[in-house]
Amino acid sequence: MKKTALVACLLALGGVMATTGALAQDTADGIAEYRAMLGEGGNPAELTEMAGEDLWFETRGPKQASLEQCDLGAGPGVIEGVYARLPRYFEDAGRVMDLESRLIYCMETLQGFERDEIVKTAVSGSGEYASDMESLVAYVVAASRGVTIEVPQDHPMEREAYERGKQIFYFRGGPYDFSCSSCHAVTGQRIRLQDLPNLNEPELAQRAYSSWPAYRVSQGALRTMQWRLRDCFRQQRMPVLKYGSQASVDLITYLAVNASGGQMDAPGLKR
């Protein structure tokens, strides 16, 4: 190739890269503006929060009991600030639990519901009203807005959960040999012009974790952290992550500890 032709090609390539970079930045700015505009009218998750509050105090299930005696880590019935300190070890259950697995435990032990039935209806389908679990999660999470994330690592099982979660985060598998870290362990990566936060960088991890659970405008529903992880596994073409499983709790533990020091701002609002 002649020198002049080579220079022309390099200049053209540089122009394409500059245009792509500008387009990506314009898209990121547009998404930010879109979220701001949606937020001005209020977050639709507030309606789900209200439904969750009703469910919390309603006597339900075979045992005809409310969830007022459910201990989420700060004593029976206390929800203020608890989400910012989950997952954690619960002595009565003998294991580390996130919010959703703990709510399942309370619905089983206090209200008499069957675990399989709770899990089966935990995620609402397209066009459906929020599930009981989604509503309860919204109600509890909203009580931690502005609270600093301080996920405990005092108990041996809490530290073990973190280490297992770290292994899951870096585990590569599936037909494309992906892992969580493929998308979320490098700063500045994008997919479909969407920023991919580096969940090992404290500031980025705090910003990402603190905004979940979130109301997804594209789906018209509030989606929980368990749903978020399951959807990530789907996009990796990995086996389905079982709802409320120890693996899911471990991975949430890893992400939550990495986000410690941030302030909760959930339920968030996503595209």
C-alpha positions as CSV (number, residue, x, y, z in Angstrom):
1,M,0.0,0.0,0.0
2,K,1.3,3.4,-0.9
3,K,2.2,5.8,1.9
4,T,-0.5,8.3,0.9
5,A,-3.2,5.6,0.8
6,L,-2.1,4.3,4.2
7,V,-2.3,7.8,5.7
8,A,-5.8,8.2,4.2
9,C,-6.9,4.9,5.7
10,L,-5.5,5.8,9.2
11,L,-7.2,9.2,9.0
12,A,-10.5,7.6,8.1
13,L,-10.2,5.0,10.9
14,G,-9.5,7.8,13.3
15,G,-12.6,9.6,12.2
16,V,-14.7,6.5,12.7
17,M,-13.3,6.0,16.2
18,A,-13.9,9.6,17.1
19,T,-17.4,9.5,15.7
20,T,-18.1,6.3,17.7
21,G,-16.7,7.8,20.9
22,A,-18.8,10.9,20.4
23,L,-21.9,8.8,19.7
24,A,-21.3,6.7,22.8
25,Q,-21.0,9.8,24.9
26,D,-24.1,11.4,23.4
27,T,-26.0,8.2,24.1
28,A,-24.8,8.1,27.7
29,D,-25.8,11.8,28.2
30,G,-29.2,11.0,26.6
31,I,-29.8,8.1,28.9
32,A,-28.9,10.3,31.9
33,E,-31.3,13.0,30.7
34,Y,-34.0,10.5,30.1
35,R,-33.7,9.1,33.7
36,A,-33.8,12.7,35.1
37,M,-36.9,13.5,33.1
38,L,-38.6,10.3,34.4
39,G,-37.6,11.1,37.9
40,E,-39.2,14.5,37.8
41,G,-42.7,12.9,37.7
42,G,-41.9,10.5,40.6
43,N,-40.8,7.0,40.6
44,P,-43.6,4.5,39.7
45,A,-42.0,2.2,42.3
46,E,-43.8,4.3,45.0
47,L,-47.0,2.5,44.1
48,T,-45.3,-0.8,44.6
49,E,-43.9,0.4,48.0
50,M,-47.5,1.2,49.1
51,A,-48.7,-2.2,48.1
52,G,-45.8,-3.7,50.1
53,E,-46.7,-1.8,53.2
54,D,-50.2,-3.2,53.1
55,L,-48.8,-6.7,52.7
56,W,-46.4,-6.2,55.6
57,F,-49.2,-5.6,58.1
58,E,-51.8,-7.9,56.5
59,T,-52.6,-11.2,58.2
60,R,-52.1,-13.8,55.6
61,G,-51.2,-17.5,55.0
62,P,-52.2,-20.7,56.7
63,K,-51.1,-19.3,60.1
64,Q,-53.0,-16.0,59.5
65,A,-50.2,-13.8,60.6
66,S,-48.6,-10.6,59.5
67,L,-44.9,-9.9,59.0
68,E,-44.7,-7.6,61.9
69,Q,-42.6,-10.1,63.8
70,C,-40.2,-10.6,60.9
71,D,-36.6,-9.9,62.0
72,L,-34.5,-8.5,59.1
73,G,-31.5,-7.9,61.3
74,A,-32.5,-5.0,63.6
75,G,-35.3,-6.7,65.6
76,P,-38.8,-7.9,64.9
77,G,-40.7,-5.5,62.6
78,V,-37.9,-3.0,62.2
79,I,-37.3,-2.1,58.5
80,E,-35.5,1.3,58.8
81,G,-32.0,1.0,57.4
82,V,-31.9,-2.8,57.3
83,Y,-31.4,-3.2,53.6
84,A,-28.1,-1.3,53.8
85,R,-26.8,-4.0,56.2
86,L,-27.8,-7.0,54.2
87,P,-26.8,-9.8,53.4
88,R,-25.9,-10.9,56.9
89,Y,-25.8,-14.0,59.1
90,F,-29.0,-14.9,60.9
91,E,-28.6,-17.2,63.9
92,D,-32.1,-18.5,63.8
93,A,-31.7,-19.7,60.2
94,G,-28.0,-20.6,60.6
95,R,-26.9,-19.0,57.4
96,V,-26.2,-15.8,55.5
97,M,-29.3,-14.3,53.9
98,D,-30.2,-11.4,51.6
99,L,-33.5,-9.5,51.9
100,E,-35.4,-11.8,49.6
101,S,-34.2,-15.1,51.1
102,R,-35.0,-13.6,54.6
103,L,-38.5,-12.6,53.5
104,I,-39.1,-16.1,52.2
105,Y,-37.9,-17.4,55.6
106,C,-40.4,-15.1,57.5
107,M,-43.2,-16.0,55.1
108,E,-42.6,-19.7,55.8
109,T,-42.1,-19.6,59.5
110,L,-44.5,-16.8,60.5
111,Q,-47.2,-17.1,57.9
112,G,-47.0,-20.8,56.9
113,F,-46.5,-20.3,53.2
114,E,-44.7,-23.0,51.2
115,R,-41.3,-22.0,49.9
116,D,-41.8,-23.4,46.4
117,E,-45.1,-21.4,46.0
118,I,-43.4,-18.2,47.2
119,V,-40.5,-18.6,44.7
120,K,-42.8,-19.6,41.9
121,T,-44.6,-16.2,42.0
122,A,-41.7,-14.1,43.2
123,V,-41.1,-12.4,39.8
124,S,-44.1,-10.8,38.0
125,G,-44.6,-11.5,34.3
126,S,-45.0,-9.0,31.5
127,G,-48.1,-6.8,32.0
128,E,-48.8,-8.3,35.5
129,Y,-49.1,-6.4,38.7
130,A,-46.1,-6.5,41.1
131,S,-45.8,-9.8,42.9
132,D,-46.1,-9.9,46.7
133,M,-42.3,-10.4,46.9
134,E,-41.5,-7.4,44.7
135,S,-44.0,-5.2,46.7
136,L,-42.5,-6.3,50.0
137,V,-38.9,-5.7,48.7
138,A,-39.9,-2.2,47.5
139,Y,-41.4,-1.3,50.9
140,V,-38.4,-2.5,52.9
141,V,-35.7,-1.1,50.6
142,A,-37.3,2.3,50.5
143,A,-36.8,2.5,54.3
144,S,-33.0,2.6,53.7
145,R,-32.8,5.6,51.4
146,G,-29.9,7.7,52.4
147,V,-28.5,5.1,54.8
148,T,-24.8,4.2,54.4
149,I,-24.2,0.7,53.1
150,E,-22.4,-1.3,55.9
151,V,-22.6,-5.0,55.1
152,P,-21.2,-6.9,58.1
153,Q,-18.2,-9.3,57.7
154,D,-17.8,-10.2,61.4
155,H,-19.2,-13.7,61.4
156,P,-17.1,-16.5,59.7
157,M,-20.1,-17.4,57.5
158,E,-20.3,-13.8,56.3
159,R,-16.7,-13.8,55.3
160,E,-17.1,-17.2,53.6
161,A,-20.1,-16.0,51.7
162,Y,-18.0,-13.0,50.4
163,E,-15.2,-15.3,49.3
164,R,-17.6,-17.7,47.5
165,G,-19.3,-14.7,45.9
166,K,-15.9,-13.5,44.6
167,Q,-15.3,-16.9,43.1
168,I,-18.7,-16.8,41.4
169,F,-18.0,-13.3,40.1
170,Y,-14.8,-14.5,38.3
171,F,-16.0,-17.9,37.3
172,R,-16.0,-18.3,33.5
173,G,-18.4,-20.7,31.8
174,G,-21.2,-21.2,29.3
175,P,-21.0,-21.3,25.5
176,Y,-19.2,-18.0,25.4
177,D,-16.9,-18.5,28.3
178,F,-18.3,-15.4,30.1
179,S,-18.2,-14.4,33.7
180,C,-19.6,-11.5,35.7
181,S,-16.1,-10.0,35.5
182,S,-16.2,-10.1,31.7
183,C,-18.4,-7.1,31.8
184,H,-17.9,-5.7,35.3
185,A,-14.2,-5.8,36.2
186,V,-12.9,-3.3,33.7
187,T,-13.4,0.5,33.9
188,G,-14.8,2.2,30.8
189,Q,-16.4,-0.8,29.0
190,R,-19.7,-0.5,27.2
191,I,-22.3,-2.8,25.6
192,R,-24.8,-1.5,23.1
193,L,-23.4,2.0,24.1
194,Q,-24.5,1.3,27.7
195,D,-21.9,1.9,30.4
196,L,-20.8,-1.2,32.3
197,P,-19.7,-0.3,35.8
198,N,-16.6,-1.8,37.3
199,L,-18.0,-3.4,40.4
200,N,-14.5,-3.7,41.9
201,E,-14.1,0.1,42.0
202,P,-15.6,1.4,45.2
203,E,-17.2,4.5,43.7
204,L,-18.6,2.7,40.7
205,A,-19.8,-0.3,42.8
206,Q,-21.5,2.1,45.2
207,R,-23.3,3.9,42.5
208,A,-24.5,0.7,40.8
209,Y,-25.5,-1.3,43.9
210,S,-27.2,1.6,45.7
211,S,-29.7,2.1,42.9
212,W,-31.0,-1.5,43.0
213,P,-33.8,-2.8,43.3
214,A,-35.2,-0.6,40.6
215,Y,-38.2,0.2,38.5
216,R,-37.6,-0.9,34.9
217,V,-39.5,1.5,32.6
218,S,-39.0,-0.8,29.6
219,Q,-40.8,-3.6,31.6
220,G,-43.2,-1.5,33.6
221,A,-42.2,-3.4,36.8
222,L,-40.0,-3.2,39.8
223,R,-37.1,-5.6,39.6
224,T,-35.2,-7.0,42.6
225,M,-31.5,-7.8,43.0
226,Q,-32.3,-11.5,42.7
227,W,-33.9,-10.8,39.3
228,R,-31.0,-8.6,38.3
229,L,-28.5,-11.4,38.9
230,R,-30.6,-14.0,37.2
231,D,-30.9,-11.8,34.2
232,C,-27.1,-11.3,34.1
233,F,-26.7,-15.1,34.1
234,R,-29.2,-15.3,31.2
235,Q,-27.2,-12.8,29.2
236,Q,-24.0,-14.8,29.9
237,R,-25.9,-17.9,28.6
238,M,-25.2,-19.6,31.9
239,P,-27.5,-22.0,33.7
240,V,-30.4,-20.3,35.4
241,L,-29.5,-18.9,38.8
242,K,-31.9,-20.4,41.3
243,Y,-34.0,-17.8,43.1
244,G,-32.9,-17.3,46.7
245,S,-30.1,-19.9,46.4
246,Q,-27.0,-19.7,48.5
247,A,-25.0,-18.9,45.3
248,S,-27.2,-15.9,44.6
249,V,-26.8,-14.7,48.2
250,D,-23.1,-15.2,48.1
251,L,-22.8,-13.1,44.9
252,I,-25.0,-10.4,46.4
253,T,-22.7,-10.4,49.5
254,Y,-19.7,-9.8,47.3
255,L,-21.3,-6.9,45.5
256,A,-22.7,-5.4,48.6
257,V,-19.4,-5.5,50.5
258,N,-17.7,-3.9,47.5
259,A,-20.3,-1.1,47.7
260,S,-19.8,-0.4,51.4
261,G,-19.6,3.2,52.2
262,G,-22.1,4.3,49.6
263,Q,-25.6,5.6,50.3
264,M,-28.7,3.7,49.4
265,D,-30.9,5.4,46.8
266,A,-33.3,2.6,45.9
267,P,-35.7,1.8,44.6
268,G,-34.0,3.3,41.6
269,L,-35.3,4.1,38.1
270,K,-33.9,2.3,35.1
271,R,-34.6,2.4,31.4
